[in-house]
Amino acid sequence: MGADALFKNHRLLLYYKGDISALTLFAQHSNGSICFPSPLPLLSSALEPEECTETKVNLHPSALVNAINTLFQLDNDLLQAEPGFSEQIDTPAGIIIVHMARFKLFDPPHKLLESRACKLKTLPELRGRPPAEMELLRRAYVQVMES
């Protein structure tokens, strides 16, 4: 399955969390979105748990991580799929499921991401994103802090 097909109904949030300091940073693409490899469509909104639909075919997040590694030319051991994070976003074209992957590095990969037209930012620096992205960030932050 090609990357276009994989990411038609799926996206990834990429984040870094320091093991010692608990510094949490989220990757932001040069287009401003926190969803990879492409932004959510306009008019997207996060579904509440009671609104979520059961999906018959689930794609394992590691397949998305592998596709991101290929698209962004990243080493295969930099990102690890985050278990337990799967958020449904309602879009005009249907449901998109957003998963999360963590950079498994001691230090934040600022230069690596900058070389791929991306940046790592703190939650306050990401204020002003569309409502669906802000809700995703809130849910992701809760997941990161509870794990």
KOLFIKE-250269 format. One record per residue (C-alpha): residue number from 1; residue in one letter; x, y, z negated. Coordinates in pm, whole numbers, always signed. Each point is the difference from the previous one (the first is absolute). Last residue first. Layout:
<recs>
{NUM, 'A', {X, Y, Z}}
...
</recs>
This chain:
<recs>
{147, 'S', {+213, +740, -3023}}
{146, 'E', {-242, +247, -158}}
{145, 'M', {+192, +308, +115}}
{144, 'V', {+24, -123, +358}}
{143, 'Q', {-368, -95, +19}}
{142, 'V', {-111, +336, -146}}
{141, 'Y', {+227, +180, +248}}
{140, 'A', {-145, -200, +288}}
{139, 'R', {-356, +87, -102}}
{138, 'R', {+82, +371, -20}}
{137, 'L', {+195, -11, +326}}
{136, 'L', {-288, -173, +176}}
{135, 'E', {-240, +263, -136}}
{134, 'M', {+225, +276, +131}}
{133, 'E', {+21, -175, +337}}
{132, 'A', {-380, -24, +30}}
{131, 'P', {-37, +367, -106}}
{130, 'P', {+239, +133, +267}}
{129, 'R', {+343, +105, -134}}
{128, 'G', {+12, +322, -200}}
{127, 'R', {+216, -127, -281}}
{126, 'L', {+294, -210, +119}}
{125, 'E', {+264, +192, -194}}
{124, 'P', {-191, -74, -323}}
{123, 'L', {+25, -377, +70}}
{122, 'T', {+374, +8, +55}}
{121, 'K', {+144, -7, +348}}
{120, 'L', {+218, -227, +212}}
{119, 'K', {+51, +130, +351}}
{118, 'C', {-44, -128, +354}}
{117, 'A', {+146, +81, +344}}
{116, 'R', {+186, -334, +22}}
{115, 'S', {+343, +145, -94}}
{114, 'E', {-179, +172, -289}}
{113, 'L', {-110, -343, -119}}
{112, 'L', {+355, -133, -20}}
{111, 'K', {+126, +323, -156}}
{110, 'H', {-259, -8, -280}}
{109, 'P', {+27, -372, -82}}
{108, 'P', {-73, +42, -374}}
{107, 'D', {+271, -167, -210}}
{106, 'F', {+5, -356, -140}}
{105, 'L', {-176, -141, +303}}
{104, 'K', {-300, -226, +47}}
{103, 'F', {-217, +246, +196}}
{102, 'R', {-355, -94, -90}}
{101, 'A', {-283, -98, +234}}
{100, 'M', {-369, +85, -23}}
{99, 'H', {-313, -116, +180}}
{98, 'V', {-274, +204, +169}}
{97, 'I', {-296, -176, +159}}
{96, 'I', {-174, +189, +279}}
{95, 'I', {-377, -45, +34}}
{94, 'G', {-178, +113, +315}}
{93, 'A', {+56, +242, +291}}
{92, 'P', {-153, +305, -176}}
{91, 'T', {+215, -88, -303}}
{90, 'D', {-77, -161, -336}}
{89, 'I', {+316, -75, -194}}
{88, 'Q', {+42, -327, -188}}
{87, 'E', {+279, -27, -255}}
{86, 'S', {+227, -299, -48}}
{85, 'F', {+256, +14, -277}}
{84, 'G', {+33, -328, -191}}
{83, 'P', {+343, -100, +117}}
{82, 'E', {+239, +273, +112}}
{81, 'A', {+175, -104, +319}}
{80, 'Q', {+378, +31, -32}}
{79, 'L', {+209, +242, +201}}
{78, 'L', {+377, +27, +41}}
{77, 'D', {+79, -369, +65}}
{76, 'N', {-84, -16, +371}}
{75, 'D', {+232, +288, +89}}
{74, 'L', {-191, +290, +153}}
{73, 'Q', {-33, +79, +370}}
{72, 'F', {-308, +219, -49}}
{71, 'L', {-228, -206, +226}}
{70, 'T', {+167, -333, -88}}
{69, 'N', {-6, +54, -375}}
{68, 'I', {-356, +131, +30}}
{67, 'A', {-100, -326, +177}}
{66, 'N', {+164, -212, -271}}
{65, 'V', {-177, +201, -270}}
{64, 'L', {-333, -49, +180}}
{63, 'A', {+56, -376, +15}}
{62, 'S', {+94, +12, -370}}
{61, 'P', {-342, +155, -70}}
{60, 'H', {-173, -331, +85}}
{59, 'L', {-283, +57, +245}}
{58, 'N', {-337, -107, -130}}
{57, 'V', {-264, -153, +222}}
{56, 'K', {-352, -14, -137}}
{55, 'T', {-6, +341, -164}}
{54, 'E', {-238, +53, -291}}
{53, 'T', {-138, +351, +10}}
{52, 'C', {+86, +278, -238}}
{51, 'E', {-275, +229, -129}}
{50, 'E', {+16, -126, -362}}
{49, 'P', {+376, +61, -5}}
{48, 'E', {-42, +364, +111}}
{47, 'L', {+83, +65, +362}}
{46, 'A', {+263, +256, +95}}
{45, 'S', {-109, +244, +267}}
{44, 'S', {+105, +62, +359}}
{43, 'L', {-146, +298, +188}}
{42, 'L', {+310, +35, +219}}
{41, 'P', {+178, -326, +74}}
{40, 'L', {+260, -128, -248}}
{39, 'P', {+352, +97, +91}}
{38, 'S', {+243, -227, +185}}
{37, 'P', {+281, -246, -85}}
{36, 'F', {-52, +31, -286}}
{35, 'C', {-235, +199, -218}}
{34, 'I', {+143, +289, -204}}
{33, 'S', {-85, +241, +280}}
{32, 'G', {+175, +331, +61}}
{31, 'N', {+84, -62, +368}}
{30, 'S', {+366, -24, -109}}
{29, 'H', {-96, -310, -199}}
{28, 'Q', {-28, +16, -377}}
{27, 'A', {+148, -264, -227}}
{26, 'F', {-115, -5, -361}}
{25, 'L', {+224, +62, -299}}
{24, 'T', {-25, -135, -353}}
{23, 'L', {+272, +73, -256}}
{22, 'A', {-35, -278, -260}}
{21, 'S', {+340, +111, -137}}
{20, 'I', {+165, -340, -35}}
{19, 'D', {-163, -213, +268}}
{18, 'G', {-49, +295, +233}}
{17, 'K', {-314, -34, +207}}
{16, 'Y', {+2, +47, +377}}
{15, 'Y', {-308, -2, +217}}
{14, 'L', {-135, -97, +340}}
{13, 'L', {-376, +5, +59}}
{12, 'L', {-91, -242, +276}}
{11, 'R', {-281, -1, +255}}
{10, 'H', {-244, -256, +136}}
{9, 'N', {-290, -20, +248}}
{8, 'K', {+182, +74, +327}}
{7, 'F', {+335, -47, -174}}
{6, 'L', {+52, -364, +88}}
{5, 'A', {-130, +43, +357}}
{4, 'D', {+234, +292, +69}}
{3, 'A', {+288, -183, -170}}
{2, 'G', {-35, -300, +228}}
{1, 'M', {-145, -337, -103}}
</recs>
